């Protein structure tokens, strides 16, 4: 499952993202690391389900009135489980 996710992320980063740059759409990322890199790191650290959950939360924060800047993948997910109500 991780391979499929990593393949789709690579396709986006090197395929679709480069097409956007061809049309002059630059600098669309508000956060560092980028959302695709964040998703990859989250899946590597926390597994597929929790990693995709973290990536989804990150994508929902990415809007003109949202935050910006440095937003690393959290090391511990235990606190996230308490806040979101996810059980083991």
N, CA, C and O atoms as a Maestro MAE file, in Angstrom:
{
 s_m_m2io_version
 :::
 2.0.0
}

f_m_ct {
 s_m_title
 :::
 protein
 m_atom[352] {
  # First column is atom index #
  i_m_mmod_type
  r_m_x_coord
  r_m_y_coord
  r_m_z_coord
  i_m_residue_number
  s_m_chain_name
  s_m_pdb_residue_name
  s_m_pdb_atom_name
  i_m_atomic_number
  :::
  1 25 0.825 -1.187 0.000 1 A "UNK " " N  " 7
  2 3 0.000 0.000 0.000 1 A "UNK " " CA " 6
  3 2 0.878 1.263 0.000 1 A "UNK " " C  " 6
  4 15 0.568 2.243 -0.678 1 A "UNK " " O  " 8
  5 25 1.969 1.225 0.764 2 A "UNK " " N  " 7
  6 3 2.865 2.382 0.794 2 A "UNK " " CA " 6
  7 2 3.438 2.664 -0.592 2 A "UNK " " C  " 6
  8 15 3.587 3.822 -0.983 2 A "UNK " " O  " 8
  9 25 3.755 1.620 -1.322 3 A "UNK " " N  " 7
  10 3 4.312 1.802 -2.666 3 A "UNK " " CA " 6
  11 2 3.342 2.529 -3.581 3 A "UNK " " C  " 6
  12 15 3.742 3.390 -4.364 3 A "UNK " " O  " 8
  13 25 2.072 2.181 -3.481 4 A "UNK " " N  " 7
  14 3 1.061 2.832 -4.315 4 A "UNK " " CA " 6
  15 2 0.975 4.321 -3.969 4 A "UNK " " C  " 6
  16 15 0.920 5.172 -4.857 4 A "UNK " " O  " 8
  17 25 0.965 4.621 -2.680 5 A "UNK " " N  " 7
  18 3 0.891 6.019 -2.244 5 A "UNK " " CA " 6
  19 2 2.126 6.780 -2.697 5 A "UNK " " C  " 6
  20 15 2.020 7.902 -3.190 5 A "UNK " " O  " 8
  21 25 3.305 6.172 -2.532 6 A "UNK " " N  " 7
  22 3 4.536 6.840 -2.951 6 A "UNK " " CA " 6
  23 2 4.577 7.032 -4.463 6 A "UNK " " C  " 6
  24 15 5.091 8.041 -4.943 6 A "UNK " " O  " 8
  25 25 4.040 6.072 -5.220 7 A "UNK " " N  " 7
  26 3 3.979 6.214 -6.678 7 A "UNK " " CA " 6
  27 2 3.069 7.390 -7.059 7 A "UNK " " C  " 6
  28 15 3.424 8.198 -7.918 7 A "UNK " " O  " 8
  29 25 1.907 7.483 -6.424 8 A "UNK " " N  " 7
  30 3 0.982 8.572 -6.729 8 A "UNK " " CA " 6
  31 2 1.583 9.930 -6.352 8 A "UNK " " C  " 6
  32 15 1.409 10.912 -7.074 8 A "UNK " " O  " 8
  33 25 2.288 9.980 -5.224 9 A "UNK " " N  " 7
  34 3 2.939 11.230 -4.833 9 A "UNK " " CA " 6
  35 2 4.036 11.611 -5.819 9 A "UNK " " C  " 6
  36 15 4.178 12.783 -6.168 9 A "UNK " " O  " 8
  37 25 4.810 10.632 -6.269 10 A "UNK " " N  " 7
  38 3 5.860 10.907 -7.250 10 A "UNK " " CA " 6
  39 2 5.261 11.375 -8.569 10 A "UNK " " C  " 6
  40 15 5.787 12.287 -9.206 10 A "UNK " " O  " 8
  41 25 4.156 10.747 -8.980 11 A "UNK " " N  " 7
  42 3 3.477 11.152 -10.197 11 A "UNK " " CA " 6
  43 2 3.018 12.600 -10.089 11 A "UNK " " C  " 6
  44 15 3.168 13.373 -11.035 11 A "UNK " " O  " 8
  45 25 2.465 12.965 -8.950 12 A "UNK " " N  " 7
  46 3 2.026 14.345 -8.759 12 A "UNK " " CA " 6
  47 2 3.212 15.307 -8.779 12 A "UNK " " C  " 6
  48 15 3.188 16.322 -9.475 12 A "UNK " " O  " 8
  49 25 4.246 14.978 -8.009 13 A "UNK " " N  " 7
  50 3 5.376 15.898 -7.868 13 A "UNK " " CA " 6
  51 2 6.121 16.115 -9.175 13 A "UNK " " C  " 6
  52 15 6.502 17.241 -9.495 13 A "UNK " " O  " 8
  53 25 6.331 15.044 -9.932 14 A "UNK " " N  " 7
  54 3 7.140 15.159 -11.148 14 A "UNK " " CA " 6
  55 2 6.309 15.271 -12.417 14 A "UNK " " C  " 6
  56 15 6.830 15.669 -13.459 14 A "UNK " " O  " 8
  57 25 5.044 14.933 -12.348 15 A "UNK " " N  " 7
  58 3 4.182 15.011 -13.518 15 A "UNK " " CA " 6
  59 2 3.315 16.248 -13.505 15 A "UNK " " C  " 6
  60 15 3.528 17.179 -14.282 15 A "UNK " " O  " 8
  61 25 2.344 16.255 -12.625 16 A "UNK " " N  " 7
  62 3 1.376 17.350 -12.589 16 A "UNK " " CA " 6
  63 2 1.984 18.668 -12.131 16 A "UNK " " C  " 6
  64 15 1.644 19.728 -12.656 16 A "UNK " " O  " 8
  65 25 2.871 18.605 -11.164 17 A "UNK " " N  " 7
  66 3 3.483 19.833 -10.674 17 A "UNK " " CA " 6
  67 2 4.327 20.507 -11.757 17 A "UNK " " C  " 6
  68 15 4.334 21.732 -11.870 17 A "UNK " " O  " 8
  69 25 5.030 19.714 -12.544 18 A "UNK " " N  " 7
  70 3 5.835 20.305 -13.620 18 A "UNK " " CA " 6
  71 2 4.952 20.898 -14.719 18 A "UNK " " C  " 6
  72 15 5.345 21.866 -15.370 18 A "UNK " " O  " 8
  73 25 3.772 20.332 -14.930 19 A "UNK " " N  " 7
  74 3 2.835 20.895 -15.909 19 A "UNK " " CA " 6
  75 2 2.356 22.268 -15.433 19 A "UNK " " C  " 6
  76 15 2.231 23.199 -16.228 19 A "UNK " " O  " 8
  77 25 2.089 22.384 -14.122 20 A "UNK " " N  " 7
  78 3 1.675 23.685 -13.584 20 A "UNK " " CA " 6
  79 2 2.769 24.722 -13.772 20 A "UNK " " C  " 6
  80 15 2.482 25.879 -14.077 20 A "UNK " " O  " 8
  81 25 4.023 24.315 -13.593 21 A "UNK " " N  " 7
  82 3 5.132 25.250 -13.761 21 A "UNK " " CA " 6
  83 2 5.273 25.674 -15.215 21 A "UNK " " C  " 6
  84 15 5.706 26.791 -15.497 21 A "UNK " " O  " 8
  85 25 4.910 24.790 -16.139 22 A "UNK " " N  " 7
  86 3 4.957 25.119 -17.552 22 A "UNK " " CA " 6
  87 2 4.019 26.286 -17.862 22 A "UNK " " C  " 6
  88 15 4.328 27.127 -18.706 22 A "UNK " " O  " 8
  89 25 2.888 26.336 -17.187 23 A "UNK " " N  " 7
  90 3 1.918 27.404 -17.404 23 A "UNK " " CA " 6
  91 2 2.168 28.615 -16.516 23 A "UNK " " C  " 6
  92 15 1.352 29.536 -16.481 23 A "UNK " " O  " 8
  93 25 3.285 28.620 -15.801 24 A "UNK " " N  " 7
  94 3 3.664 29.789 -15.020 24 A "UNK " " CA " 6
  95 2 3.057 29.881 -13.641 24 A "UNK " " C  " 6
  96 15 3.010 30.965 -13.060 24 A "UNK " " O  " 8
  97 25 2.587 28.761 -13.098 25 A "UNK " " N  " 7
  98 3 2.023 28.760 -11.749 25 A "UNK " " CA " 6
  99 2 3.123 28.318 -10.786 25 A "UNK " " C  " 6
  100 15 3.393 27.125 -10.646 25 A "UNK " " O  " 8
  101 25 3.748 29.278 -10.131 26 A "UNK " " N  " 7
  102 3 4.849 29.003 -9.204 26 A "UNK " " CA " 6
  103 2 4.459 29.393 -7.784 26 A "UNK " " C  " 6
  104 15 3.523 30.163 -7.566 26 A "UNK " " O  " 8
  105 25 5.181 28.854 -6.843 27 A "UNK " " N  " 7
  106 3 5.047 29.283 -5.462 27 A "UNK " " CA " 6
  107 2 3.668 29.098 -4.866 27 A "UNK " " C  " 6
  108 15 3.186 29.975 -4.149 27 A "UNK " " O  " 8
  109 25 3.030 27.993 -5.143 28 A "UNK " " N  " 7
  110 3 1.689 27.782 -4.632 28 A "UNK " " CA " 6
  111 2 1.685 27.129 -3.255 28 A "UNK " " C  " 6
  112 15 0.621 26.990 -2.651 28 A "UNK " " O  " 8
  113 25 2.830 26.730 -2.751 29 A "UNK " " N  " 7
  114 3 2.896 26.080 -1.448 29 A "UNK " " CA " 6
  115 2 3.021 27.113 -0.335 29 A "UNK " " C  " 6
  116 15 3.871 28.001 -0.391 29 A "UNK " " O  " 8
  117 25 2.167 26.987 0.675 30 A "UNK " " N  " 7
  118 3 2.187 27.892 1.812 30 A "UNK " " CA " 6
  119 2 3.064 27.357 2.935 30 A "UNK " " C  " 6
  120 15 3.541 28.120 3.775 30 A "UNK " " O  " 8
  121 25 3.272 26.061 2.949 31 A "UNK " " N  " 7
  122 3 4.003 25.414 4.034 31 A "UNK " " CA " 6
  123 2 5.313 24.827 3.537 31 A "UNK " " C  " 6
  124 15 5.492 24.566 2.348 31 A "UNK " " O  " 8
  125 25 6.222 24.628 4.484 32 A "UNK " " N  " 7
  126 3 7.445 23.878 4.211 32 A "UNK " " CA " 6
  127 2 7.547 22.794 5.269 32 A "UNK " " C  " 6
  128 15 7.432 23.127 6.449 32 A "UNK " " O  " 8
  129 25 7.748 21.553 4.951 33 A "UNK " " N  " 7
  130 3 7.874 20.976 3.619 33 A "UNK " " CA " 6
  131 2 6.546 21.016 2.860 33 A "UNK " " C  " 6
  132 15 5.480 21.215 3.442 33 A "UNK " " O  " 8
  133 25 6.645 20.823 1.563 34 A "UNK " " N  " 7
  134 3 5.441 20.866 0.734 34 A "UNK " " CA " 6
  135 2 4.473 19.770 1.167 34 A "UNK " " C  " 6
  136 15 4.864 18.837 1.868 34 A "UNK " " O  " 8
  137 25 3.231 19.879 0.760 35 A "UNK " " N  " 7
  138 3 2.213 18.909 1.175 35 A "UNK " " CA " 6
  139 2 2.541 17.495 0.701 35 A "UNK " " C  " 6
  140 15 2.296 16.529 1.424 35 A "UNK " " O  " 8
  141 25 3.091 17.367 -0.500 36 A "UNK " " N  " 7
  142 3 3.424 16.034 -0.989 36 A "UNK " " CA " 6
  143 2 4.573 15.428 -0.177 36 A "UNK " " C  " 6
  144 15 4.554 14.236 0.130 36 A "UNK " " O  " 8
  145 25 5.567 16.241 0.168 37 A "UNK " " N  " 7
  146 3 6.670 15.753 0.997 37 A "UNK " " CA " 6
  147 2 6.179 15.443 2.409 37 A "UNK " " C  " 6
  148 15 6.611 14.463 3.016 37 A "UNK " " O  " 8
  149 25 5.290 16.262 2.925 38 A "UNK " " N  " 7
  150 3 4.702 16.031 4.251 38 A "UNK " " CA " 6
  151 2 3.964 14.703 4.273 38 A "UNK " " C  " 6
  152 15 4.109 13.927 5.218 38 A "UNK " " O  " 8
  153 25 3.175 14.436 3.243 39 A "UNK " " N  " 7
  154 3 2.428 13.181 3.155 39 A "UNK " " CA " 6
  155 2 3.377 11.988 3.133 39 A "UNK " " C  " 6
  156 15 3.141 10.993 3.820 39 A "UNK " " O  " 8
  157 25 4.433 12.081 2.358 40 A "UNK " " N  " 7
  158 3 5.397 10.991 2.271 40 A "UNK " " CA " 6
  159 2 6.053 10.737 3.628 40 A "UNK " " C  " 6
  160 15 6.173 9.587 4.051 40 A "UNK " " O  " 8
  161 25 6.473 11.792 4.308 41 A "UNK " " N  " 7
  162 3 7.100 11.641 5.616 41 A "UNK " " CA " 6
  163 2 6.118 11.085 6.648 41 A "UNK " " C  " 6
  164 15 6.488 10.245 7.468 41 A "UNK " " O  " 8
  165 25 4.874 11.548 6.608 42 A "UNK " " N  " 7
  166 3 3.868 11.084 7.564 42 A "UNK " " CA " 6
  167 2 3.574 9.600 7.377 42 A "UNK " " C  " 6
  168 15 3.428 8.870 8.358 42 A "UNK " " O  " 8
  169 25 3.488 9.151 6.136 43 A "UNK " " N  " 7
  170 3 3.241 7.734 5.871 43 A "UNK " " CA " 6
  171 2 4.440 6.900 6.293 43 A "UNK " " C  " 6
  172 15 4.270 5.801 6.821 43 A "UNK " " O  " 8
  173 25 5.648 7.399 6.070 44 A "UNK " " N  " 7
  174 3 6.842 6.670 6.496 44 A "UNK " " CA " 6
  175 2 6.926 6.566 8.017 44 A "UNK " " C  " 6
  176 15 7.276 5.509 8.542 44 A "UNK " " O  " 8
  177 25 6.613 7.638 8.725 45 A "UNK " " N  " 7
  178 3 6.737 7.650 10.179 45 A "UNK " " CA " 6
  179 2 5.612 6.900 10.886 45 A "UNK " " C  " 6
  180 15 5.856 6.158 11.837 45 A "UNK " " O  " 8
  181 25 4.376 7.096 10.417 46 A "UNK " " N  " 7
  182 3 3.215 6.645 11.184 46 A "UNK " " CA " 6
  183 2 2.365 5.586 10.496 46 A "UNK " " C  " 6
  184 15 1.353 5.165 11.057 46 A "UNK " " O  " 8
  185 25 2.738 5.146 9.313 47 A "UNK " " N  " 7
  186 3 1.929 4.159 8.607 47 A "UNK " " CA " 6
  187 2 0.923 4.823 7.680 47 A "UNK " " C  " 6
  188 15 0.781 6.045 7.652 47 A "UNK " " O  " 8
  189 25 0.237 3.989 6.930 48 A "UNK " " N  " 7
  190 3 -0.645 4.483 5.872 48 A "UNK " " CA " 6
  191 2 -1.859 5.229 6.427 48 A "UNK " " C  " 6
  192 15 -2.143 6.346 5.993 48 A "UNK " " O  " 8
  193 25 -2.567 4.641 7.362 49 A "UNK " " N  " 7
  194 3 -3.827 5.233 7.818 49 A "UNK " " CA " 6
  195 2 -3.591 6.545 8.556 49 A "UNK " " C  " 6
  196 15 -4.196 7.565 8.227 49 A "UNK " " O  " 8
  197 25 -2.714 6.519 9.548 50 A "UNK " " N  " 7
  198 3 -2.449 7.738 10.322 50 A "UNK " " CA " 6
  199 2 -1.741 8.770 9.453 50 A "UNK " " C  " 6
  200 15 -2.012 9.965 9.571 50 A "UNK " " O  " 8
  201 25 -0.838 8.324 8.582 51 A "UNK " " N  " 7
  202 3 -0.138 9.244 7.697 51 A "UNK " " CA " 6
  203 2 -1.077 9.968 6.753 51 A "UNK " " C  " 6
  204 15 -0.943 11.174 6.544 51 A "UNK " " O  " 8
  205 25 -2.024 9.244 6.183 52 A "UNK " " N  " 7
  206 3 -3.002 9.889 5.306 52 A "UNK " " CA " 6
  207 2 -3.945 10.804 6.086 52 A "UNK " " C  " 6
  208 15 -4.397 11.824 5.566 52 A "UNK " " O  " 8
  209 25 -4.238 10.437 7.330 53 A "UNK " " N  " 7
  210 3 -5.053 11.300 8.184 53 A "UNK " " CA " 6
  211 2 -4.326 12.626 8.437 53 A "UNK " " C  " 6
  212 15 -4.924 13.696 8.323 53 A "UNK " " O  " 8
  213 25 -3.041 12.552 8.778 54 A "UNK " " N  " 7
  214 3 -2.254 13.764 9.013 54 A "UNK " " CA " 6
  215 2 -2.139 14.608 7.743 54 A "UNK " " C  " 6
  216 15 -2.234 15.835 7.793 54 A "UNK " " O  " 8
  217 25 -1.933 13.939 6.606 55 A "UNK " " N  " 7
  218 3 -1.833 14.668 5.339 55 A "UNK " " CA " 6
  219 2 -3.154 15.341 4.981 55 A "UNK " " C  " 6
  220 15 -3.163 16.449 4.445 55 A "UNK " " O  " 8
  221 25 -4.268 14.674 5.275 56 A "UNK " " N  " 7
  222 3 -5.578 15.269 5.001 56 A "UNK " " CA " 6
  223 2 -5.806 16.506 5.856 56 A "UNK " " C  " 6
  224 15 -6.315 17.519 5.377 56 A "UNK " " O  " 8
  225 25 -5.421 16.413 7.137 57 A "UNK " " N  " 7
  226 3 -5.544 17.584 8.004 57 A "UNK " " CA " 6
  227 2 -4.708 18.739 7.480 57 A "UNK " " C  " 6
  228 15 -5.125 19.896 7.524 57 A "UNK " " O  " 8
  229 25 -3.526 18.410 6.984 58 A "UNK " " N  " 7
  230 3 -2.635 19.449 6.446 58 A "UNK " " CA " 6
  231 2 -3.254 20.103 5.211 58 A "UNK " " C  " 6
  232 15 -3.218 21.325 5.071 58 A "UNK " " O  " 8
  233 25 -3.817 19.295 4.322 59 A "UNK " " N  " 7
  234 3 -4.437 19.844 3.119 59 A "UNK " " CA " 6
  235 2 -5.636 20.730 3.454 59 A "UNK " " C  " 6
  236 15 -5.882 21.724 2.772 59 A "UNK " " O  " 8
  237 25 -6.376 20.376 4.494 60 A "UNK " " N  " 7
  238 3 -7.519 21.198 4.891 60 A "UNK " " CA " 6
  239 2 -7.085 22.545 5.473 60 A "UNK " " C  " 6
  240 15 -7.844 23.514 5.430 60 A "UNK " " O  " 8
  241 25 -5.864 22.606 6.016 61 A "UNK " " N  " 7
  242 3 -5.351 23.874 6.544 61 A "UNK " " CA " 6
  243 2 -4.790 24.762 5.442 61 A "UNK " " C  " 6
  244 15 -4.510 25.936 5.686 61 A "UNK " " O  " 8
  245 25 -4.624 24.241 4.263 62 A "UNK " " N  " 7
  246 3 -3.982 24.980 3.177 62 A "UNK " " CA " 6
  247 2 -5.034 25.778 2.393 62 A "UNK " " C  " 6
  248 15 -5.606 25.287 1.420 62 A "UNK " " O  " 8
  249 25 -5.269 26.999 2.831 63 A "UNK " " N  " 7
  250 3 -6.186 27.908 2.160 63 A "UNK " " CA " 6
  251 2 -5.703 29.326 2.436 63 A "UNK " " C  " 6
  252 15 -4.853 29.525 3.304 63 A "UNK " " O  " 8
  253 25 -6.219 30.299 1.728 64 A "UNK " " N  " 7
  254 3 -5.695 31.669 1.868 64 A "UNK " " CA " 6
  255 2 -5.727 32.221 3.292 64 A "UNK " " C  " 6
  256 15 -4.892 33.059 3.632 64 A "UNK " " O  " 8
  257 25 -6.657 31.781 4.130 65 A "UNK " " N  " 7
  258 3 -6.750 32.292 5.493 65 A "UNK " " CA " 6
  259 2 -6.090 31.353 6.495 65 A "UNK " " C  " 6
  260 15 -6.151 31.588 7.702 65 A "UNK " " O  " 8
  261 25 -5.465 30.299 6.003 66 A "UNK " " N  " 7
  262 3 -4.790 29.345 6.883 66 A "UNK " " CA " 6
  263 2 -3.398 29.815 7.247 66 A "UNK " " C  " 6
  264 15 -3.010 30.949 6.968 66 A "UNK " " O  " 8
  265 25 -2.655 28.920 7.876 67 A "UNK " " N  " 7
  266 3 -1.310 29.260 8.292 67 A "UNK " " CA " 6
  267 2 -0.317 29.161 7.153 67 A "UNK " " C  " 6
  268 15 -0.672 28.907 6.002 67 A "UNK " " O  " 8
  269 25 0.946 29.370 7.515 68 A "UNK " " N  " 7
  270 3 2.016 29.219 6.544 68 A "UNK " " CA " 6
  271 2 3.312 29.042 7.321 68 A "UNK " " C  " 6
  272 15 3.363 29.280 8.528 68 A "UNK " " O  " 8
  273 25 4.351 28.625 6.622 69 A "UNK " " N  " 7
  274 3 5.651 28.491 7.258 69 A "UNK " " CA " 6
  275 2 6.019 27.045 7.532 69 A "UNK " " C  " 6
  276 15 5.536 26.129 6.866 69 A "UNK " " O  " 8
  277 25 6.879 26.852 8.521 70 A "UNK " " N  " 7
  278 3 7.415 25.537 8.874 70 A "UNK " " CA " 6
  279 2 6.356 24.721 9.594 70 A "UNK " " C  " 6
  280 15 5.808 25.164 10.604 70 A "UNK " " O  " 8
  281 25 6.062 23.521 9.075 71 A "UNK " " N  " 7
  282 3 5.057 22.642 9.663 71 A "UNK " " CA " 6
  283 2 5.532 21.196 9.524 71 A "UNK " " C  " 6
  284 15 5.113 20.503 8.597 71 A "UNK " " O  " 8
  285 25 6.396 20.728 10.422 72 A "UNK " " N  " 7
  286 3 6.926 19.366 10.301 72 A "UNK " " CA " 6
  287 2 5.905 18.311 10.723 72 A "UNK " " C  " 6
  288 15 4.914 18.618 11.385 72 A "UNK " " O  " 8
  289 25 6.162 17.076 10.331 73 A "UNK " " N  " 7
  290 3 5.337 15.944 10.745 73 A "UNK " " CA " 6
  291 2 5.583 15.703 12.234 73 A "UNK " " C  " 6
  292 15 6.737 15.643 12.660 73 A "UNK " " O  " 8
  293 25 4.523 15.565 13.032 74 A "UNK " " N  " 7
  294 3 4.736 15.341 14.464 74 A "UNK " " CA " 6
  295 2 5.386 13.978 14.719 74 A "UNK " " C  " 6
  296 15 5.122 13.007 14.009 74 A "UNK " " O  " 8
  297 25 6.243 13.925 15.750 75 A "UNK " " N  " 7
  298 3 6.891 12.668 16.093 75 A "UNK " " CA " 6
  299 2 5.950 11.717 16.810 75 A "UNK " " C  " 6
  300 15 6.015 10.502 16.619 75 A "UNK " " O  " 8
  301 25 5.087 12.268 17.626 76 A "UNK " " N  " 7
  302 3 4.167 11.434 18.409 76 A "UNK " " CA " 6
  303 2 2.747 11.637 17.914 76 A "UNK " " C  " 6
  304 15 2.323 12.758 17.635 76 A "UNK " " O  " 8
  305 25 2.027 10.540 17.813 77 A "UNK " " N  " 7
  306 3 0.648 10.605 17.341 77 A "UNK " " CA " 6
  307 2 -0.317 10.399 18.497 77 A "UNK " " C  " 6
  308 15 -1.522 10.596 18.340 77 A "UNK " " O  " 8
  309 25 0.194 10.005 19.652 78 A "UNK " " N  " 7
  310 3 -0.664 9.744 20.795 78 A "UNK " " CA " 6
  311 2 -1.520 10.951 21.138 78 A "UNK " " C  " 6
  312 15 -2.715 10.808 21.400 78 A "UNK " " O  " 8
  313 25 -0.929 12.134 21.141 79 A "UNK " " N  " 7
  314 3 -1.693 13.343 21.447 79 A "UNK " " CA " 6
  315 2 -2.732 13.626 20.370 79 A "UNK " " C  " 6
  316 15 -3.801 14.160 20.666 79 A "UNK " " O  " 8
  317 25 -2.434 13.277 19.135 80 A "UNK " " N  " 7
  318 3 -3.409 13.464 18.059 80 A "UNK " " CA " 6
  319 2 -4.586 12.528 18.229 80 A "UNK " " C  " 6
  320 15 -5.720 12.896 17.921 80 A "UNK " " O  " 8
  321 25 -4.335 11.320 18.715 81 A "UNK " " N  " 7
  322 3 -5.431 10.381 18.931 81 A "UNK " " CA " 6
  323 2 -6.383 10.905 19.994 81 A "UNK " " C  " 6
  324 15 -7.598 10.756 19.865 81 A "UNK " " O  " 8
  325 25 -5.844 11.522 21.050 82 A "UNK " " N  " 7
  326 3 -6.701 12.067 22.100 82 A "UNK " " CA " 6
  327 2 -7.556 13.212 21.572 82 A "UNK " " C  " 6
  328 15 -8.745 13.299 21.881 82 A "UNK " " O  " 8
  329 25 -6.950 14.091 20.775 83 A "UNK " " N  " 7
  330 3 -7.675 15.255 20.274 83 A "UNK " " CA " 6
  331 2 -8.742 14.875 19.267 83 A "UNK " " C  " 6
  332 15 -9.829 15.452 19.272 83 A "UNK " " O  " 8
  333 25 -8.447 13.900 18.391 84 A "UNK " " N  " 7
  334 3 -9.384 13.570 17.330 84 A "UNK " " CA " 6
  335 2 -10.353 12.450 17.688 84 A "UNK " " C  " 6
  336 15 -11.337 12.235 16.980 84 A "UNK " " O  " 8
  337 25 -10.087 11.735 18.778 85 A "UNK " " N  " 7
  338 3 -10.981 10.658 19.192 85 A "UNK " " CA " 6
  339 2 -10.667 9.323 18.541 85 A "UNK " " C  " 6
  340 15 -11.482 8.405 18.622 85 A "UNK " " O  " 8
  341 25 -9.516 9.182 17.901 86 A "UNK " " N  " 7
  342 3 -9.131 7.915 17.272 86 A "UNK " " CA " 6
  343 2 -8.676 6.949 18.355 86 A "UNK " " C  " 6
  344 15 -7.864 7.307 19.209 86 A "UNK " " O  " 8
  345 25 -9.193 5.728 18.326 87 A "UNK " " N  " 7
  346 3 -8.802 4.703 19.296 87 A "UNK " " CA " 6
  347 2 -7.837 3.733 18.646 87 A "UNK " " C  " 6
  348 15 -7.817 3.578 17.425 87 A "UNK " " O  " 8
  349 25 -7.037 3.082 19.477 88 A "UNK " " N  " 7
  350 3 -6.071 2.104 18.959 88 A "UNK " " CA " 6
  351 2 -6.737 0.873 18.443 88 A "UNK " " C  " 6
  352 15 -6.062 -0.044 17.975 88 A "UNK " " O  " 8
  :::
 }
 m_bond[351] {
  # First column is bond index #
  i_m_from
  i_m_to
  i_m_order
  :::
  1 1 2 1
  2 2 3 1
  3 3 4 2
  4 3 5 1
  5 5 6 1
  6 6 7 1
  7 7 8 2
  8 7 9 1
  9 9 10 1
  10 10 11 1
  11 11 12 2
  12 11 13 1
  13 13 14 1
  14 14 15 1
  15 15 16 2
  16 15 17 1
  17 17 18 1
  18 18 19 1
  19 19 20 2
  20 19 21 1
  21 21 22 1
  22 22 23 1
  23 23 24 2
  24 23 25 1
  25 25 26 1
  26 26 27 1
  27 27 28 2
  28 27 29 1
  29 29 30 1
  30 30 31 1
  31 31 32 2
  32 31 33 1
  33 33 34 1
  34 34 35 1
  35 35 36 2
  36 35 37 1
  37 37 38 1
  38 38 39 1
  39 39 40 2
  40 39 41 1
  41 41 42 1
  42 42 43 1
  43 43 44 2
  44 43 45 1
  45 45 46 1
  46 46 47 1
  47 47 48 2
  48 47 49 1
  49 49 50 1
  50 50 51 1
  51 51 52 2
  52 51 53 1
  53 53 54 1
  54 54 55 1
  55 55 56 2
  56 55 57 1
  57 57 58 1
  58 58 59 1
  59 59 60 2
  60 59 61 1
  61 61 62 1
  62 62 63 1
  63 63 64 2
  64 63 65 1
  65 65 66 1
  66 66 67 1
  67 67 68 2
  68 67 69 1
  69 69 70 1
  70 70 71 1
  71 71 72 2
  72 71 73 1
  73 73 74 1
  74 74 75 1
  75 75 76 2
  76 75 77 1
  77 77 78 1
  78 78 79 1
  79 79 80 2
  80 79 81 1
  81 81 82 1
  82 82 83 1
  83 83 84 2
  84 83 85 1
  85 85 86 1
  86 86 87 1
  87 87 88 2
  88 87 89 1
  89 89 90 1
  90 90 91 1
  91 91 92 2
  92 91 93 1
  93 93 94 1
  94 94 95 1
  95 95 96 2
  96 95 97 1
  97 97 98 1
  98 98 99 1
  99 99 100 2
  100 99 101 1
  101 101 102 1
  102 102 103 1
  103 103 104 2
  104 103 105 1
  105 105 106 1
  106 106 107 1
  107 107 108 2
  108 107 109 1
  109 109 110 1
  110 110 111 1
  111 111 112 2
  112 111 113 1
  113 113 114 1
  114 114 115 1
  115 115 116 2
  116 115 117 1
  117 117 118 1
  118 118 119 1
  119 119 120 2
  120 119 121 1
  121 121 122 1
  122 122 123 1
  123 123 124 2
  124 123 125 1
  125 125 126 1
  126 126 127 1
  127 127 128 2
  128 127 129 1
  129 129 130 1
  130 130 131 1
  131 131 132 2
  132 131 133 1
  133 133 134 1
  134 134 135 1
  135 135 136 2
  136 135 137 1
  137 137 138 1
  138 138 139 1
  139 139 140 2
  140 139 141 1
  141 141 142 1
  142 142 143 1
  143 143 144 2
  144 143 145 1
  145 145 146 1
  146 146 147 1
  147 147 148 2
  148 147 149 1
  149 149 150 1
  150 150 151 1
  151 151 152 2
  152 151 153 1
  153 153 154 1
  154 154 155 1
  155 155 156 2
  156 155 157 1
  157 157 158 1
  158 158 159 1
  159 159 160 2
  160 159 161 1
  161 161 162 1
  162 162 163 1
  163 163 164 2
  164 163 165 1
  165 165 166 1
  166 166 167 1
  167 167 168 2
  168 167 169 1
  169 169 170 1
  170 170 171 1
  171 171 172 2
  172 171 173 1
  173 173 174 1
  174 174 175 1
  175 175 176 2
  176 175 177 1
  177 177 178 1
  178 178 179 1
  179 179 180 2
  180 179 181 1
  181 181 182 1
  182 182 183 1
  183 183 184 2
  184 183 185 1
  185 185 186 1
  186 186 187 1
  187 187 188 2
  188 187 189 1
  189 189 190 1
  190 190 191 1
  191 191 192 2
  192 191 193 1
  193 193 194 1
  194 194 195 1
  195 195 196 2
  196 195 197 1
  197 197 198 1
  198 198 199 1
  199 199 200 2
  200 199 201 1
  201 201 202 1
  202 202 203 1
  203 203 204 2
  204 203 205 1
  205 205 206 1
  206 206 207 1
  207 207 208 2
  208 207 209 1
  209 209 210 1
  210 210 211 1
  211 211 212 2
  212 211 213 1
  213 213 214 1
  214 214 215 1
  215 215 216 2
  216 215 217 1
  217 217 218 1
  218 218 219 1
  219 219 220 2
  220 219 221 1
  221 221 222 1
  222 222 223 1
  223 223 224 2
  224 223 225 1
  225 225 226 1
  226 226 227 1
  227 227 228 2
  228 227 229 1
  229 229 230 1
  230 230 231 1
  231 231 232 2
  232 231 233 1
  233 233 234 1
  234 234 235 1
  235 235 236 2
  236 235 237 1
  237 237 238 1
  238 238 239 1
  239 239 240 2
  240 239 241 1
  241 241 242 1
  242 242 243 1
  243 243 244 2
  244 243 245 1
  245 245 246 1
  246 246 247 1
  247 247 248 2
  248 247 249 1
  249 249 250 1
  250 250 251 1
  251 251 252 2
  252 251 253 1
  253 253 254 1
  254 254 255 1
  255 255 256 2
  256 255 257 1
  257 257 258 1
  258 258 259 1
  259 259 260 2
  260 259 261 1
  261 261 262 1
  262 262 263 1
  263 263 264 2
  264 263 265 1
  265 265 266 1
  266 266 267 1
  267 267 268 2
  268 267 269 1
  269 269 270 1
  270 270 271 1
  271 271 272 2
  272 271 273 1
  273 273 274 1
  274 274 275 1
  275 275 276 2
  276 275 277 1
  277 277 278 1
  278 278 279 1
  279 279 280 2
  280 279 281 1
  281 281 282 1
  282 282 283 1
  283 283 284 2
  284 283 285 1
  285 285 286 1
  286 286 287 1
  287 287 288 2
  288 287 289 1
  289 289 290 1
  290 290 291 1
  291 291 292 2
  292 291 293 1
  293 293 294 1
  294 294 295 1
  295 295 296 2
  296 295 297 1
  297 297 298 1
  298 298 299 1
  299 299 300 2
  300 299 301 1
  301 301 302 1
  302 302 303 1
  303 303 304 2
  304 303 305 1
  305 305 306 1
  306 306 307 1
  307 307 308 2
  308 307 309 1
  309 309 310 1
  310 310 311 1
  311 311 312 2
  312 311 313 1
  313 313 314 1
  314 314 315 1
  315 315 316 2
  316 315 317 1
  317 317 318 1
  318 318 319 1
  319 319 320 2
  320 319 321 1
  321 321 322 1
  322 322 323 1
  323 323 324 2
  324 323 325 1
  325 325 326 1
  326 326 327 1
  327 327 328 2
  328 327 329 1
  329 329 330 1
  330 330 331 1
  331 331 332 2
  332 331 333 1
  333 333 334 1
  334 334 335 1
  335 335 336 2
  336 335 337 1
  337 337 338 1
  338 338 339 1
  339 339 340 2
  340 339 341 1
  341 341 342 1
  342 342 343 1
  343 343 344 2
  344 343 345 1
  345 345 346 1
  346 346 347 1
  347 347 348 2
  348 347 349 1
  349 349 350 1
  350 350 351 1
  351 351 352 2
  :::
 }
}
